[in-house]
Amino acid sequence: MSDLSAAPQAAAPKPIQAKPLKHPGRWVSATILLALFVLFIYSSAVNEAFGWPTYRAYLFDTRIATAALHTLALTVLAMLIGVILGAILAVLRMSPNPVLRGVSWVYLWIFRGTPIYVQLVFWGLLGHIYRSINLGFTEISLEETLKNAFLLAVVGLGLNESAYMAEIVRAGIQAVPEGQIEASKALGMSWWQTMRRTVLPQAMRIIIPPTGNELISMLKTTSLVVAVPYSLELFGRSMDISYSLFEPIPLLMVAATWYLVITSILMVGQFYLEKYYERGATRNLTSRQLASLADAEGKLPGNVSVHPVPPQE
């Protein structure tokens, strides 16, 4: 009988060394895109049609800077109207009263079903339709009010935006599980306490991202208020200057630069605001769950924390 103890033991298997797949196509396409981008930048820099001297002369012109402030004022005021009125319309849409639901539905149908440019033209012509309001015992003149193009632009933009914000707010509120609302009521919370402590903190995670997008979209939509007509905002003022210079391209570039800077600042603010409302949404995963998630998504999500798998007995 052979001595089994003298037999050589099998060598332990070497650990598997995973090597990432090579993607030469990605590098080739990236190189081509980079070359095209550099070529575009160079051709734009040497193209006299862009009028770079005029662009540099008017980029920080006081009239352009003032117009940018008017654009920001239009954006902020219109969004305030949109958010407040949109929240009211969202509550009406979820009301058990069929009349209130019907009024809200008709409002959304009109303002979401017609182009914003057409609405702004209508607001600009409102002074020709309503000159005064007759209350029977007195008559209120509207001529001076309806001559204020800035006010009409704000109202027109805000009412249109409220129709979209109503659906955003309604979606955020309805995304909160009904059980949490019932639990808050069981704890003795009032309706306002339930909304403030339970519903809104969770709904804001859904409401904030599209609201930030709507704010950025509103900033660019202000360029349409020339339909009112109101031409003291960024696009209208740039075009007024370009008409006097007969150089529309450099002034369009000036307006585009200001829009890009302002939207970039708003995007950074939106990012940190979303981070603020993501608090408490961290997902706790084991290492096995993390491996499956990383394999599926290609990267680790920012709201994931790792917990070691408990040892098996």
Phi, psi and omega in degrees: 000126184287151179279108181293332181292337181275348181292140181293138178282146180292139181292142179295139181295141179286145179296146180286129178256104181282129178248132180295146179291144178272140181234077181296330180298325179295316181292323179294313180296321178296321178295319179295315180297320179295319179295319178295322179295315179297319179296321178295316180298317181295314181296325178290323182292328183263357181276118182289343181294337179286342177060054184299324175300319177294321178301313181292328182290329186251002182297320181246027177296142184298328179293323178290317179297319177296320178295325177295323176295320177297322178297317178296320179296316176301317183296311184294312182294319179294322179291325176298314177298316182297317182291313182294309180292326177296321178296320178296316180295326178295319177295319179296323180295331180263005181288144175287349179282118182295330179294314179296319177297320180294318178298315179297318181295318179296319178300311180296323181298318183288309188281337174269344183265354179240146181296147181295327179295319178297319179296319180293322175299318179298317179296326177293332180266003185297329179294337177276345182265313181241111177263335180200166176242123181263113180265007181094301181267346178204165180231126183258122180281136180248004187297313182292320180295316183281359172272349181280097184295325179297315180297317180296322179295317179297314181296316180298315179293319183294317180294322177294318181293327182299329180294325179278323179294330179299317179289326178294313180295317180298319179296321180294318180292318181289343179284343178285128182303140181297330181297328180289325176293318178296322178295322178296319177296323179294332178279359178090013179286144174284174180298317181293319178295323178296316179294318186284323186260336186245307189281305187297317179303325179278324180292331182296332177297333179267328184283321188299310183302309178292332177293321175298320176296321179294325178296315179295319177296322179297321179302319181281331180290339179299342178293348181269356184289357172298344178286345185290310008260139172224117189242018180265003175275184193298309182293313181298318180293322179296320180291323177300317179292320182294326179294326179284334181264346187059035178226082183288328187296309180298326179287328172296321177295323177298312179298318180297322179297315179295319177299317181297318181296313183294316179295326178295318177296318179294324179294322177295316177298321178296322180299312182289329177292320177295321177299322181297317183276356174277354180300136180087359180257020182290136178261129178264116182238149172281172181295326178293316178297322179296319180297318179294319181292317179295324179293326182281320186263345179084350178203166180272123177299153183287343183255030183244134173239149188258134174238131182294150178288132181295143181295141178273137181275000000 
